Amino acid sequence: MVEIIQNKQNTEKIEFNASENGKVLGKCAGVLTGDTFVFDELECDDFFVDGLVRAILNLMDLHGIEKARFDFTDEAQLKRLKSWGFVYNDEKSIENIAEFFANNKKCTKM
């Protein structure tokens, strides 16, 4: 069974991993900068994008962080995020995470 769990051993970034039987299948990570979580790593198959990004957004929402930004220069990464509904009209940020979960039909809060 695949699990999506926070990698608490990474003390430099907030990171979630998708893993099965101890083998990491993908990861998503970033840093908290002021009042905004900045995604800067997404290394996974398309299958895990939604769960990994949503896990971090949910954690930020639980801790009262309202904003998120995707700092990927790779157009392929942005296209993946757009296909899952995280990026709209080339906007690379979410201004209100709780509102995002409430309004996004592709992705619902955990």
GUROVEX-906187 format. One record per residue: residue in three letters; z, y, x of N, C-alpha, C in turn. Coordinates in Angstrom, 1 decimal. Layout:
residues N
(vonu ALA,(Z,Y,X),(Z,Y,X),(Z,Y,X))
...
end
This chain:
residues 110
(vonu MET,(0.0,-1.2,0.8),(0.0,0.0,0.0),(0.0,1.3,0.9))
(vonu VAL,(-0.8,2.2,0.6),(-0.9,3.4,1.3),(0.2,4.4,0.9))
(vonu GLU,(0.8,5.0,1.9),(1.9,6.0,1.6),(1.5,7.3,2.2))
(vonu ILE,(1.9,8.4,1.5),(1.7,9.7,2.1),(3.1,10.3,2.3))
(vonu ILE,(3.5,10.4,3.5),(4.8,10.8,3.9),(4.8,11.9,4.9))
(vonu GLN,(5.9,12.7,5.0),(6.0,13.7,6.0),(6.3,13.1,7.3))
(vonu ASN,(5.6,13.6,8.3),(5.9,13.2,9.7),(6.9,14.1,10.3))
(vonu LYS,(8.2,13.8,10.2),(9.3,14.6,10.6),(9.4,14.6,12.1))
(vonu GLN,(8.7,13.7,12.8),(8.8,13.7,14.3),(8.0,14.8,14.9))
(vonu ASN,(7.0,15.4,14.1),(6.3,16.5,14.6),(7.1,17.7,14.4))
(vonu THR,(7.7,18.3,15.4),(8.6,19.4,15.3),(7.9,20.8,15.4))
(vonu GLU,(6.6,20.7,15.8),(5.8,21.9,16.0),(5.1,22.4,14.7))
(vonu LYS,(4.8,21.4,13.8),(4.0,21.7,12.6),(4.6,20.9,11.5))
(vonu ILE,(4.3,21.3,10.3),(4.6,20.5,9.1),(3.4,19.6,8.9))
(vonu GLU,(3.6,18.3,8.9),(2.5,17.4,8.9),(2.8,16.3,7.9))
(vonu PHE,(1.8,15.9,7.2),(1.9,14.7,6.3),(0.8,13.7,6.8))
(vonu ASN,(1.2,12.4,6.7),(0.3,11.4,7.1),(0.1,10.4,6.0))
(vonu ALA,(-1.1,9.9,5.9),(-1.4,8.8,5.0),(-1.4,7.5,5.9))
(vonu SER,(-0.6,6.6,5.6),(-0.5,5.4,6.4),(-0.3,4.1,5.6))
(vonu GLU,(-0.7,3.0,6.2),(-0.5,1.7,5.6),(0.0,0.8,6.7))
(vonu ASN,(1.0,0.1,6.4),(1.7,-0.8,7.3),(1.9,-0.2,8.7))
(vonu GLY,(2.3,1.0,8.7),(2.6,1.7,9.9),(1.4,2.3,10.7))
(vonu LYS,(0.2,2.0,10.2),(-1.0,2.6,10.8),(-1.4,3.9,10.1))
(vonu VAL,(-1.5,5.0,10.9),(-1.8,6.3,10.4),(-3.3,6.3,10.1))
(vonu LEU,(-3.7,6.6,8.8),(-5.1,6.6,8.4),(-5.6,8.0,8.3))
(vonu GLY,(-4.7,9.0,8.2),(-5.2,10.4,8.2),(-4.0,11.3,8.2))
(vonu LYS,(-4.3,12.6,8.5),(-3.2,13.5,8.6),(-3.7,14.9,8.2))
(vonu CYS,(-2.7,15.7,7.7),(-3.0,17.1,7.4),(-1.7,17.9,7.9))
(vonu ALA,(-2.0,19.0,8.5),(-0.9,19.7,9.1),(-1.1,21.2,9.2))
(vonu GLY,(-0.1,22.0,9.4),(-0.2,23.4,9.6),(1.2,24.0,9.9))
(vonu VAL,(1.2,25.3,9.8),(2.4,26.0,10.2),(2.8,27.1,9.1))
(vonu LEU,(4.0,27.4,9.0),(4.5,28.4,8.1),(4.5,29.7,8.8))
(vonu THR,(3.7,30.7,8.4),(3.6,32.0,9.0),(4.1,33.0,8.0))
(vonu GLY,(5.3,33.5,8.1),(5.8,34.5,7.2),(6.0,33.8,5.8))
(vonu ASP,(5.3,34.3,4.8),(5.4,33.7,3.5),(4.2,32.9,3.1))
(vonu THR,(3.4,32.5,4.1),(2.2,31.7,3.9),(2.1,30.5,4.7))
(vonu PHE,(1.8,29.3,4.1),(1.5,28.1,4.8),(0.1,28.1,5.3))
(vonu VAL,(-0.2,27.9,6.6),(-1.5,27.9,7.1),(-1.9,26.5,7.5))
(vonu PHE,(-2.9,26.0,6.8),(-3.4,24.7,7.1),(-4.4,24.8,8.3))
(vonu ASP,(-4.2,24.0,9.4),(-5.1,24.1,10.5),(-5.5,22.7,11.0))
(vonu GLU,(-5.1,21.6,10.4),(-5.5,20.3,10.7),(-5.8,19.5,9.5))
(vonu LEU,(-6.9,18.8,9.4),(-7.2,17.9,8.4),(-8.1,16.8,9.0))
(vonu GLU,(-7.5,15.7,9.3),(-8.2,14.6,9.9),(-8.0,13.3,9.1))
(vonu CYS,(-9.0,13.1,8.2),(-8.9,11.9,7.3),(-10.2,11.7,6.6))
(vonu ASP,(-10.3,10.5,6.0),(-11.5,10.2,5.2),(-11.3,11.0,3.9))
(vonu ASP,(-12.4,11.3,3.2),(-12.4,12.0,2.0),(-11.4,11.5,1.0))
(vonu PHE,(-11.2,10.2,1.0),(-10.3,9.6,0.0),(-8.9,10.2,0.1))
(vonu PHE,(-8.5,10.6,1.2),(-7.1,11.1,1.4),(-6.9,12.6,1.3))
(vonu VAL,(-8.0,13.4,1.3),(-7.9,14.8,1.3),(-7.0,15.3,0.2))
(vonu ASP,(-7.2,14.9,-1.1),(-6.4,15.4,-2.2),(-5.0,15.2,-2.0))
(vonu GLY,(-4.6,14.0,-1.7),(-3.2,13.6,-1.6),(-2.5,14.3,-0.4))
(vonu LEU,(-3.1,14.4,0.7),(-2.5,15.0,1.9),(-2.3,16.5,1.6))
(vonu VAL,(-3.3,17.2,1.2),(-3.2,18.7,1.0),(-2.2,18.9,-0.2))
(vonu ARG,(-2.3,18.2,-1.2),(-1.4,18.4,-2.3),(0.1,18.1,-1.9))
(vonu ALA,(0.3,17.1,-1.1),(1.7,16.9,-0.6),(2.3,18.1,0.1))
(vonu ILE,(1.5,18.7,1.0),(2.0,19.9,1.6),(2.2,21.1,0.7))
(vonu LEU,(1.2,21.3,-0.2),(1.4,22.3,-1.2),(2.6,22.1,-2.1))
(vonu ASN,(2.8,20.9,-2.5),(4.0,20.6,-3.3),(5.3,20.9,-2.5))
(vonu LEU,(5.4,20.5,-1.2),(6.5,20.8,-0.4),(6.8,22.3,-0.3))
(vonu MET,(5.7,23.1,-0.1),(5.8,24.5,0.0),(6.3,25.1,-1.3))
(vonu ASP,(5.8,24.6,-2.4),(6.2,25.1,-3.7),(7.7,24.8,-4.0))
(vonu LEU,(8.1,23.6,-3.6),(9.5,23.3,-3.7),(10.5,24.2,-2.9))
(vonu HIS,(9.9,24.7,-1.8),(10.7,25.6,-0.9),(10.5,27.1,-1.2))
(vonu GLY,(9.8,27.4,-2.3),(9.6,28.8,-2.7),(8.5,29.5,-2.0))
(vonu ILE,(7.7,28.8,-1.2),(6.5,29.4,-0.6),(5.4,29.5,-1.6))
(vonu GLU,(4.9,30.7,-1.8),(3.9,30.9,-2.8),(2.4,30.9,-2.3))
(vonu LYS,(2.2,31.1,-1.1),(0.8,31.3,-0.6),(0.4,30.2,0.4))
(vonu ALA,(-0.8,29.9,0.5),(-1.4,29.0,1.5),(-2.8,29.5,1.9))
(vonu ARG,(-3.1,29.2,3.1),(-4.4,29.6,3.6),(-5.0,28.4,4.5))
(vonu PHE,(-6.3,28.2,4.4),(-7.0,27.2,5.1),(-7.7,27.8,6.3))
(vonu ASP,(-7.2,27.6,7.5),(-7.8,28.2,8.7),(-8.7,27.2,9.4))
(vonu PHE,(-9.8,26.8,8.7),(-10.8,25.9,9.3),(-12.1,26.6,9.5))
(vonu THR,(-12.6,26.6,10.7),(-13.9,27.2,10.9),(-15.0,26.3,10.7))
(vonu ASP,(-14.7,25.0,10.7),(-15.7,24.0,10.4),(-16.2,24.0,9.0))
(vonu GLU,(-17.4,24.3,8.7),(-17.9,24.4,7.4),(-17.8,23.1,6.6))
(vonu ALA,(-17.9,21.9,7.3),(-17.7,20.6,6.7),(-16.3,20.5,6.1))
(vonu GLN,(-15.3,21.0,6.8),(-13.9,20.9,6.3),(-13.8,21.8,5.0))
(vonu LEU,(-14.4,22.9,5.1),(-14.3,23.8,3.9),(-15.0,23.2,2.7))
(vonu LYS,(-16.2,22.6,3.0),(-16.9,21.9,1.9),(-16.1,20.8,1.3))
(vonu ARG,(-15.4,20.1,2.1),(-14.5,19.0,1.6),(-13.4,19.6,0.7))
(vonu LEU,(-12.8,20.7,1.2),(-11.8,21.3,0.4),(-12.3,21.9,-0.9))
(vonu LYS,(-13.5,22.4,-0.9),(-14.1,23.0,-2.1),(-14.4,21.9,-3.1))
(vonu SER,(-14.9,20.7,-2.6),(-15.2,19.6,-3.5),(-14.0,19.1,-4.2))
(vonu TRP,(-12.8,19.3,-3.6),(-11.6,18.8,-4.3),(-10.9,19.9,-5.1))
(vonu GLY,(-11.5,21.1,-5.1),(-11.0,22.2,-5.9),(-9.9,23.1,-5.2))
(vonu PHE,(-9.8,22.9,-3.9),(-8.8,23.7,-3.2),(-9.3,25.1,-2.7))
(vonu VAL,(-10.6,25.2,-2.5),(-11.3,26.4,-2.1),(-12.3,26.8,-3.2))
(vonu TYR,(-12.2,28.0,-3.7),(-13.1,28.5,-4.7),(-13.9,29.7,-4.2))
(vonu ASN,(-15.2,29.7,-4.4),(-16.0,30.8,-4.1),(-15.8,31.3,-2.6))
(vonu ASP,(-15.6,30.4,-1.7),(-15.4,30.6,-0.3),(-14.1,31.4,0.0))
(vonu GLU,(-13.2,31.5,-1.0),(-11.9,32.0,-0.8),(-11.1,30.9,0.0))
(vonu LYS,(-10.5,31.3,1.1),(-9.8,30.3,1.9),(-8.3,30.4,1.7))
(vonu SER,(-7.9,31.0,0.6),(-6.4,31.1,0.4),(-6.1,30.8,-1.1))
(vonu ILE,(-4.8,30.4,-1.2),(-4.2,30.2,-2.5),(-3.1,31.2,-2.6))
(vonu GLU,(-3.2,32.2,-3.6),(-2.2,33.2,-3.7),(-0.9,32.8,-4.4))
(vonu ASN,(-1.0,31.8,-5.2),(0.2,31.4,-6.0),(0.1,29.9,-6.2))
(vonu ILE,(0.8,29.1,-5.3),(0.7,27.6,-5.4),(1.1,27.1,-6.7))
(vonu ALA,(2.2,27.6,-7.3),(2.6,27.0,-8.6),(1.5,27.3,-9.7))
(vonu GLU,(0.9,28.4,-9.7),(-0.2,28.7,-10.6),(-1.4,27.9,-10.3))
(vonu PHE,(-1.6,27.6,-9.1),(-2.8,26.8,-8.7),(-2.6,25.4,-9.3))
(vonu PHE,(-1.4,24.8,-9.2),(-1.1,23.5,-9.8),(-1.3,23.5,-11.3))
(vonu ALA,(-0.8,24.6,-11.9),(-0.9,24.7,-13.4),(-2.3,24.8,-13.9))
(vonu ASN,(-3.2,25.5,-13.1),(-4.5,25.8,-13.6),(-5.6,24.8,-13.0))
(vonu ASN,(-5.3,24.1,-12.0),(-6.3,23.3,-11.4),(-6.4,21.9,-12.1))
(vonu LYS,(-7.6,21.6,-12.6),(-7.8,20.4,-13.4),(-8.0,19.2,-12.5))
(vonu LYS,(-8.5,19.4,-11.3),(-8.8,18.3,-10.4),(-7.5,17.8,-9.7))
(vonu CYS,(-6.6,18.7,-9.6),(-5.4,18.4,-8.8),(-4.2,18.8,-9.6))
(vonu THR,(-3.2,17.9,-9.8),(-2.0,18.3,-10.5),(-0.8,18.0,-9.6))
(vonu LYS,(0.2,18.7,-9.9),(1.4,18.7,-9.1),(2.0,17.3,-9.2))
(vonu MET,(2.6,16.8,-8.1),(3.2,15.5,-8.0),(4.4,15.5,-8.8))
end
